[in-house]
Amino acid sequence: MADQSEPRSLMRTVQDFLKSEEETYGRFQLPDISQKNKGGFEDLRHDPDAAIPVTESETESPANAKNLDELLAICLKADVLRTDLADTNLVFGTGNPDADLMLIGEAPGLQEDKQGEPFVGRAGQLLNKILAAISFQRHEVYIANILKHRPPNNRDPKPEERDRSLPYLYRQIELIRPKLILCLGRVSAQTLLNTNEPMKHLRSRFHPFHNGIELMVTFHPAALLRNPAWKRDTWDDVRMLRKRYDELTGTSG
């Protein structure tokens, strides 16, 4: 049978040495190599729970964009625009970049996420019919959303998501320079007007917005699919919108 007294004696000698060194030089601790990276946070980004500070070198300010193409490139790199739904596509906006009328919804849905374009599902098809009823083609206006990435389960955008997205949308509006904005739905209207007033108090009138832009509110097409009785009110809204558009642009629908 092997003599185990020698290994125990060696272990005691090592323990005594470490204790002596600790008393002299302080507690010894192995470095945490899991947090080590080469001069930045790149090696931590695979951890979804890691707090990654955003610097100007990582995400450029939307204010730096001189045109929509530059803003699109900035948005593609902006993680602050993402929701808590993984692997979504950017839904930037579509239409005439020089449009006098801009339509703004709340957030992309499943079909919009797949195609990378706002209002392409059932609600988008209804929106196209609404536009055609007041003599607009989709390509003549510009269409965007408050959020540029899809939230899970088509939930309303969270306040913090709206706050993070607004600087990018504001710059988009500044570059397009529309004369009129039509907010589609409660979330879009309350966000841009910074109010909690209900739809019944926001509809049927024009609100001053920014740089002389006038803003109008109507129901979201998705809401009309659920509540067809609201189509009459929406028709009244968009006829009023078309009339004001013609007055501001000197055209006729």
N, C-alpha and C positions, 0 to 999 in steps of 0.2 A: 504494500500500500504506500502511495507517494506521501512524502512529508510535506504538509501544507503550511508549516510554520514559516518557511522561507518567503513565499508570496505575501503572507500577512505581514512579515517583518519589513519587506520592501515597500508595501503600501503605507505602513506606518511611517517609514522614513520619508516618503514623498509627501504625505500629509503634514508632517512636522516641518518640512522645508517650505511648503506653500504657506503654512501659517506664519512662519518666520518672515517670508517675503511680504506677506500682506501687512504684517505689523510695521514693516520698514517702509514700504512703498505705497501702501493703500490697497484697496480691494482690486483684485484682478478680474477683468471681464472680457470675454471674447467679443470682437466687433460683430455687429448685426449686418452681415453681408447681404441680406435680402433687400436692404434699403440702399445699397450702393449702386450708383450709376455714373455714367461718364459725363459729368459736368451739366446735368440737367435732370428733367423728370421723365425722359423717354422710357426708361425701364419700368417706371411705375404705371404707365398708362394702360397696361393690360389688366390692372386691378380696378374694377368699376367703382370701388368704394374709396379709392385714393383721391384726396383733395388736390386737384391740379390747378395751380394758379394760372390765370390767363394773362398773358402779357401782350403788349402791342406787337411784338415780333411774331406771336402765334396767331392772333386774330386782329386783323386790321380794322380800324374804325370805319363804319359806313360813310362817315362824313368825308373820307378821302376819295370816294368814288366820283369820278367826273362824268360817268355815263352809266347806263343800265348794264352794259357788259361788264364793266369794272365792279359794279355792285353785285352782280351775279357771282363773279369770281370770289368776292369777299364772303358772300353768304355761303358758298359751297364749303368754305373753310371754317365757318363760325359754329363751333359746337354749342354756343349759348342759344342758338336757335332750335336746338333739338328738344324733343319732349322725352318722357320716360318710356317711350316705345322704341325698342331697338331696331336698327337697320331700316330706317325710313329714308325716303328720297326727298330732296329739296323740291318744294313746289313754289317756284319763284313768282311767276305771274305770266300773263299772256295778253297779246293784243297789240294795239297801236301805241307805240312809245310816245307819240305826240298827241294822244287822245285828249279831247276836251272833257270827256266823261270817263271817270274811273269808278269801277264797282269793287267794293271790298266786303268779303265775307269773313267768316270767323277762323276756319281751319280746314286743311285738306281732309278728305275722307279716303276710303280704301282705293277707289278707282283713281282718284287724284294722285295718291301716293304712287300707284303703279305706273301712271302715265306721266307724272311730273308736271301736270297742268291743272289749274284750278277749274272746278265746275265742269267735270266731264261725265259724271254719273247721271242718275235720274234727275237730280236737282239741277244739274247743268243743262240737261235737255229742256227742262221747263224754263230755265233762265233764257235760253236761246229763243224760245217762243215768246217770252215776255218782251225781249228786246225787239224781235221782229214785229210785234204788235204796235210798237211805237217807232217803227221805221229805222231800227238800228240793226246792223249786222255785227256779229261777235267780233270780227276783226277790226271794226271801227272804234271800239272802246278798249279800255284796258281793265283787266280783271286780276285781282290779287286777294289775299287773305291777311288777317291779323297775324296768324302763325304761318310759318313756312314749312313746318313739318307736322305730320299727322299725330294727334294724340290718341292714346289707346281707347278702344270702344266708343269712338266718336263722342267722348266726353267734352264738356265745355273747357276751353283753355283756362288754365290756372292763372291767377293774378300775376304770379312771378314770371310765367311764360309770356304773358302779354307785355310785361315791363321789359323783358329781355329782347323781345321782337320789335317793339315799337321804333327804336332808333333806325332800324333797317327799313321798316315800312315808311317812316317819315322821309327818309332820304329818297326812297323810291317815288314817293309823291312829289317831292321837290324836283326830281329829274324829269318826271312826266309833265308836271305843271298843268293839271286839268283845271277847268273852270268849275266843274261840278263833281262831287263825290256822292255816290249812292251807297249807303251802308245797307248791307243785306243781313238783317237779323239783329236781335237784341245785343249780342255780345260785341259785334262790330260797332254798333251805335254807341253803346255805353263806354266802350274802350276809347274811341276817338273823341267823344264828347266829354269824357271824364265825368260821368254821371251815373247815378243808380236809378234814374227815372225809368218808369216802365214804357213800353212801346207806345201805348195810347197817348202818352204825353210828348213823345218824340216825333211821331209821324205828322204828316199833313202840313209841314212847314219847312222852311229852309233855315239852317243854322250857320252862322259865321264860323269858319274854321281857321284857316291859316293862309296868309298871303293873298287874301281876297277870295279864296275858294269858298264856295257855298256847299253845304252838306245836307243831304236829305236822307231819310230813314224809311225803309219799308221792310216787309216780312222776308225772311229767308225762303228761297224756293223749297227747301226741304220741309219747312213748316207748312207750306201750302199743300204739299203732298199729304201731310197728315191732317190738315184742316182746310179742306177746299172752300169753306165758307169765307176764308180770309182773302180769296182771290179778288173779290169785288173791291176791297179796300186797297189791295195792291194795284189794281187797275187804275184806281183814282190817283194813287201816288205817282205811278209812272207817267200818266198823262200830264200831271202837273210838272213832273221832271222834264218831259219833252218840251213843254211850253216854255219853261225857263231856259232850257238849253237853246232853243231857237232865238230867244230874246238876247242871250249873251253872245251867241256866235253869229247872229244875223242870217241864220239858215232857216229852212222850213222842212218839217218832217212830213 
